[in-house]
Amino acid sequence: MIAKRIAAKLCKDVVRRVVLAGNREYLTTSFRHPDGDFINVYVSDTGAGIRLSDQGAIRFKMRTNGMALTEGRQEFIDSIVADDELQQEGEVFFKTTSFANLSHDFIRFCEAMTRLSTFGFVEERRNRSAVPDQVELVMRTRIESQGRIVERNWSDPRIDPNGLHQVDYHVNTSGPPRNLFVVTTRERSATVSYTCLLYRSKGVEIPALAIIDPDGRVTGKSLDRLRASVDLLAFGVQGHEDDIVSFATGARASGFLAPDIGAASNPSSESAK
């Protein structure tokens, strides 16, 4: 497994986990997209070197964010590609390296992906939400510490072989699995809704919880879309830790339609947005 060999050569703080999904191998890194998702680097041995790839995830997020690829924006992307010695195949960004240069090139590739991803959100740039880190803390200290298995950026290779529609946290317990999503932007709410509906359309009924940044960014139609596609909403983490743990561990029955947790702190409608 080439991904494990690559991970062993890198700083442990850079790699969060190694994943084999179908015939693809990737590393989940500590770098993040602006919406809070961790950046995945797909790896393969081409015979002529090690290929590091985003597998089209950056351009997918740009499209999801409604970002048209104008001539000026393409020039900006081309400058990053040239500066960081990347290559492109269609919508896929990649870099070829060797084990001798792996550490340097891997970090450089991740930094380039971060810049490209941030550019996709440039028209709605904002301070990074604290909610992703708060959720991560709950998962580590309240879920994983109890011996339960938590998979980050999970996808089912039978349904999503390229891993483009990922679940932030997939929790396996003694009962049925649970999916948890972190939603800090309107754009993220759309991708979460699509992911839930994608799995549901394939007959995979996994209860889903969306944990929303409570500052009011996700409102109106974005919020209504989430309510229609997930089983439960939680507005923020603080004060709702027990509810999140209860859902993740299966204490709540599947298929329920419960009131939003902490909904009073978040506007419920936004007619024009």
N, C-alpha and C positions, 0 to 999 in steps of 0.2 A: 504494500500500500504506500504509494509515493507520498501521500499527504502526511503520513506519520513520520516518514524520513525527513520531510521538509520541516515539520513542526519541531522535531528534535534539534534542528539546526538554528532555530529562532529563539529569541528571548521569550520566556514564559509569559511575560506581561503582554505580549503582542497577540498571542493565540489563545482564544477562549475555549475552542474545541475543534476536533477533527471529525469530519462527517463523510461517510460513504453513502451516497443517495443514488441507487440504481447503478449506472455505469460511470457516475461522476464522483469525483472526490473534491472536497473543498475545506478550507479553514475558515472558521468564524473568528474574525479579528476583534481587537478592542477598539478599532476605529468605528465611527458612527456616521450614518447619514443624518441630515438635519432633522428628519422625522423621528429619530431615536433608534432606528434599526441599526444593528451591527452590520458592518461591511463584510461580505463573504468574498474570499479569493479562491477561485476554482483552479486546481492544479493538475498538470499532466506531464508525463515524460514523453517528449516528441521524438526522442532519439537524437535530435540535434541540440537538445537543451530542455530546460524546464519551462513550461508555459504557465504564466500567471494570468488569469482572466477574470473579468466581472460577469461573464456569460450574459451580457446584455442588460444587467440590472440597472445600470445608471440611466440608460436611455429609456428604459421602461418607467422609471420613476419620473423622469422629465415629462414623458407623455401623460402619465397619471396626474401630474401637477398642471396639465393644460398648457405646457410650454411649447410654443411653436418654434421650430428650428430656423430662425431667420439667418440671413447672410452674416450679420454682425455676430450673432451667437455662435455660428459655425466657426468663424474666424477665431473666437476666444477658445473654443474647444480645440481647434487645430493647434493653437499656440501651446496649450497644456500638453497635448500629444507630442509635439515637437520637443518641448523643453524637457520632458521626462522620458523621452525616447520610447514612447508607446507605439503600438500598431493598432489598426482597426480592420475588422472583417465585418462588414455590415454595421450592426449596432453593438458589436462586441469590441471592448477595449482589451488589449492583452500586451504582455511583455514577455520576452524570452530571456532567460538567464541561465546560470549554471550554479552548481553547489558552491563553487569558489566565491561567487559574488552574490549568493542568495540573500544573506542578511541585509545588505545594502539595498539591493534591488527590490526586495519584498517590501521594505519600509517605504521606499520611494514610490512603488506602485500604489500602496495603500494611501499615501499622501496625495497622489494624483487623483485617485478615485474620490477622496474626500473633497478635493477642490472642485472636481466635476460635479459631484452630487450637490455641493453647496450652491454651485452656479444654477442648478435647476430650481432652487428656491430663492434666487436672488431678488425676485420681485416682491417677496413677502418675508424678508429676513427679520429674524426676531431673536431675542435671548433664548438660549436653550432651556427647555423645561426641566424641572427637577424631578418630575414624575417618573421617567424611566429609571433613574437611579433609586428612587424610593421603592418602586416595584421590585427591582433586582434585589434590594436588601431584604424585602419580605420573602422572596422566593428562596434566598439562600439561608436566612435565619429561621424561617417558620415552616418551610416546606422541605427543602433538601436536608436540613439538619435532622429531620425526622426519618430519613432514609428513603424518602420518595424520589422517584426519578423525574427530573425536569430536563426537557430538551428545548434548547433555544434555537430560534429561527428554523423551526421544524417544518417539513413538508412531506407529503406522501408521494414517493416517486411514481406510484402507479397513476396518480391523478395529475401531479405537477412535476414531471421528470426533470425539468430545468431548475426547479426550486425558485421560481419567480414570484410565487404567491405564498409567502411564508407566514407561519404562526409564531408570534413572539415567544410564547411559552406553551409547550405541550407537556402536560403533567400526567404521568401514569401512576395510578394507585392500585389498590386491591380491587377497585371497581372500574367502571368505564373511564376513559381518558377525559381530560378537560383541556380546552384551549383558552388562553388568555392573551389579550392584545393591549398594547399601550397606544393611546390615541392622543396626540398633542396638536394636530393640525386638521383642518378640513380635508386636505388632500389625503391624509392618512386614514381618515374615516371612510373615504371612498374605497381605498384599497382593502381595508379590513372588511367592509361590507361585501366587496367582490369576492374576497377569499372565502368568507363564510358561505356565500351563495354558490360558489364553485363546488365546494365539498358537498353541500346539501344536494346540488343537482346530480351528483354522482352517487347519491344514496348514503353518504357518510354523515351521520348525525352525531356530531360531537358538540356537547354544550359549550357555549362560548361566552366569555365575559370581556367586555371592553372597559378598560380603566382610562378615564378621560382626564386630561389636564383641566382643572376646575376654573381656569381664568376666563372662560367665556369665548374662546376661539372656536370651539366646536358647538355650533348652535344651529337653529333653523332646520333647513333641509338636510344638512349634514348629520345633525343629531337624530332627526326622524329616520334617516336611512339606516343609522346604526341600530335604532330601536327595532327596526323591522328585520334585521339580519342577525342580531345576537340575542342571547337569552337574558342577559343582565348587564346593566351599566353601573359603573362606580365612578363618581365624580371625585377624583383625587384619591390619595392613599391614606393620609393621616386621619385617624379616627375610624377608618374602614378596614383596618388590617384583618380583623377577625372575620369580616364578611368575605374578604378576598381569599383567606385561608380556607374558610368553610366551603366556598365554591370549588377551589382548586383541589381539595381533598375529597370531594364527592359527598360532603355532608348534606348538600342541597341536591334534591332529586333532579334528574335530567328532564328537560322538556317543560320546565316551569316558566311562568311569566311573572316575575316578581317586580315590585316597584323599584325605580332607580334608587341606588344608594347615594345619599347626599344630594339628591336632585334639587333641593331647595336652594343650594348654593350656586346653581348654574341656570342661566336663562333657558327656557324650554322651547322657545320659538323665535324665529328670525325670518320674517316673511320674505324679504327680498334677497337674502344672501344664499 
